[in-house]
Amino acid sequence: MSKVTALLLAGSRPGGDPFAKRYGVDAKALIPILGEAMVLRPLKALLASRNVGAVRILTQEPDLIAPVLFDDGRWSIEPSSGTIAETLEHICTDERTRWPLLVTTADHALLDEAMVDQFCAEGEGADLALGVVTRSALMKRLPQTRRTWIGFRRGKYTGANLFLLGSANAMKAIALWRDVEQDRKKGWRLLLALGWPGLLGLLRLRTLDQTLDAMGRKLGVSLRAVRLEDPLAAVDVDKPSDYELVTAILDRRA
């Protein structure tokens, strides 16, 4: 596939983030993990991938994030809009945007090159590809972890903070995301917003792929789920227990 442009979302919550303050920093992306700002870990993984040509770091406060970044001509940093959906809509409607776009987040501290490569390879050709991890795989690896699961026929899944926007047609799905963005942790709201196709998935009458196919037909886009082989792709850093888990995993690797 042609090389993707990665969008690394490193925004902050309005009014300050108590989680960041807990670790003595002013933004979540700056929380230190084993001696370096968290944002550096997904940035390094993206730049290591043969599928990524450039990384655009998006944040409300570029002057706060820029000082911790290393020199590399392949990344840039720029202001983001108020919400994730607004930011993506702005980029997707910019005639200078080069497709496809890979979207991930600064709290994806366990992201690695292999995850990025698999996701890009298997998401190629879809208007919108979503990275997911099966409950069985993650519970086998990390039985103590707690995630938000959505059940379908033949399995439960959680998101992996990886999205591939293959074309401007993905804007149709982003517009829906904008409408339910405040409830993005409650996957059933996104399903119900799509009417019967989503409801059938919620009631576990369809598999994940069947549900996405039906959703895609309703929206006029091609949707695809990419099941990540490494279940650690589902682990982000949203709370202190996540921080302790991720730190322990990285410490063992080191």
N, C-alpha and C positions, 0 to 999 in steps of 0.2 A: 504494500500500500504506500501511497505518498506519505511523507512525514507529516505528523500532526503538529498543530500548535497547541500547547498545553496551557490551560487557564488554572492557575493555582490561587484558590480563594483564601485570602488571609485577613478577612474582615474582623471587626470587633462589634460587640453588642453596644447599642446606644446607651449612653450613661455609665459606661464602665463595666468591666467584667469581674465579678467577685472571684471567679475561678482563677483568673490571671493574677489578681491581687494576692491570692493565697501563696503564689510562688514568687512574689516580689517584682512582678513586671506589669506593664500597662496594657498589654495586648496578649490574647491567648496564643497567637503565633510565636510569641517570644518566650513562652514558658521553657525553661531549660530542661533538657533531657540528656543526662550523662555529659554535661558540660557544653552543650550547644543548643541554640534556639530551635524549638520544635520545627519551625518552618523550613529549616535547612535539610531535614531528613527527606521529606517528599520532593524537595527541589533537586537534591542529589540523585534520587531515584529516577526522576523524569529526565534529567540531563544524561543519565547513564544509558537510557533506552535508545536503541537504534531507530526506534519509530518516532522519536520526538525531535523536531527541528528547532523549536524555540519555546520558551516558557514566558508567559505574561503573568506576573504576580499582581493580584488585584486586592486593594485594601483601601479603607477610608483614610488611612494615615500613612502614606508612603514614606514620609520623613521619619516615622517611628520604626518602620521595618527595615528600610534600606541600610542603616549602619551595620546590621548583623550579617548582611549578605556578602558572599565571596565574589571576587572578580571573575566574570565569565561573560563573554559577549553574546551568549545565547539567551540570557534572560533580560527582561525589562520589568519595571515596576510602575504602576499607574493607579490613579484613583478609581475606586469602585463606586457604584451607586448605592442607594440606601439599603436595598435588599438584593439577595442573590438573583432572583428572577429579573429584577430591573437591570442589574449588571449584565446578565446574559442577553436580555433583549437589546440592550444598547450595542453590545458587541455583534450580535447576529444581524442587526440591521445596518451595520457599518459596511459600506461598500469596499472598504480596504481589508476586511476580514478574509483570511485564507482558511479554507476548509480542508480537512475536517478539524474539529476542535475536541480536545480531551479536557474534561473538567474534573478536578479533584480539590482537596482541601488541605490547609496547612496543618490540621490536626491528624492527618493520616501518617502518623509517625513510623508505622511498620511497612509502609509502601516500599517495594523494591523493584528492581529492574525487571525481574521475571513476571511479576504481576502486571506491570505496564505493558510488556511485550505480548503476553497472552491476551490481555484485554483488547489491545489494538488489533491484533490478528483476528480474533473471533468477532469483534464488533464491526469490522470493515463491511461497508456496503449498506448498513442500516441508516435510516434517518436519525434514529436515536437508539443507542445501546446502553444498557444499564448493567453495572457490575453487581452480582449477588453472590451470596455464600449460603450453602444449605445448613440447616440447623444440625443435622446429623454430623456433618464434617466439623463444625466449630465445637460442638459439645464433646466430640471425641478428643479434640485437641485441647480445649479449654473448658472443662465441665463446670468450672466455677463462674464463668463470665455470664453477664446478663445483657441481653440485646432485645431489641424490638423485632418480633417475628410476625410475618404475614403468612397465613396458611392457605395452601392450594391443594388440589387433588394431587397426591403423591409427594407431598413434602411441604416444609416450611422454609422460608427464606428471610434473610436480612440483607440490607444494602451494604455496598462496599465503598461508598463515596467515590465511585468512578462512573463517569458518564462520557459517552462519545457522541458528539453532534456531527452527523455525517454531511448535513446540508442545511440550507436555510429553511427547509421544510420542517426541521425540528422546532421551529418557532411555534408551531401549532400546539406542541406539547408544553413548551415553556410558558405559553399563555395560560394554560390550565394550572401549571405549577404555581404561577403568580397568584391565582385566585385562591389556592388552598395553602399558600406558603406558611402561614402562621401555624398550620397543623401538620407540617411535613413529617413530624415524628409519628403521626397517626395515619398509617398507610391506608386504612379503610376509608378515610375521607377522600383520598385521591381516587380510590376505586369507585366509591359511590358517585363522585362527580361525573363519572363517565356513564352512569346509568346501568342498564342491564348487563353489559359485558363485564363491568367491574363487579357488580353484585353477584354474578354467577361465580366469579373467582373467589369472592369473599365467602360465599357459601360452600366453597370447596367442591363445586360441581365441575370445575375445569382445572387443568394443569396451569402452571405459570405461563407456559408458552401459548397455550390456547387463549388464555385471558389477554395476553399482550397482543396476539393476533387480532382478537376482537376489538380491543381498544384502538389498535392501529387503524383498522378499517373505519371505525367511527370517526377518528380524527383525520384520516387521510394521510397517515404517516406509517413508515415501517418501523416497528419496535422490536427490539431483540434483547433477551436476557443472556448475559455472559456469566456462566458459573465459574468463579475463580477456583483454581485448583488448590491454592494456598488459603486455608480458612482464615489466616491472620489478616487477610485483606479486609475483613469485616470489623476489625478492631480500630477504633479511633480514640482520641483522648478528649472525652467530654466531662469527666468528673474525676475526683481524686482516686477512686478505685481503678479507673482506666489508666491513670498516670502511673500508679504503682505496678499494675500489670505490665504495661508497655516497658517501663523502666527495667523490670525484672527480666523480661524477654530479651531486651537489647543488652543487658548486662551479661546474660548467659552467652549470647553470641560473641561478645567482646572477649 
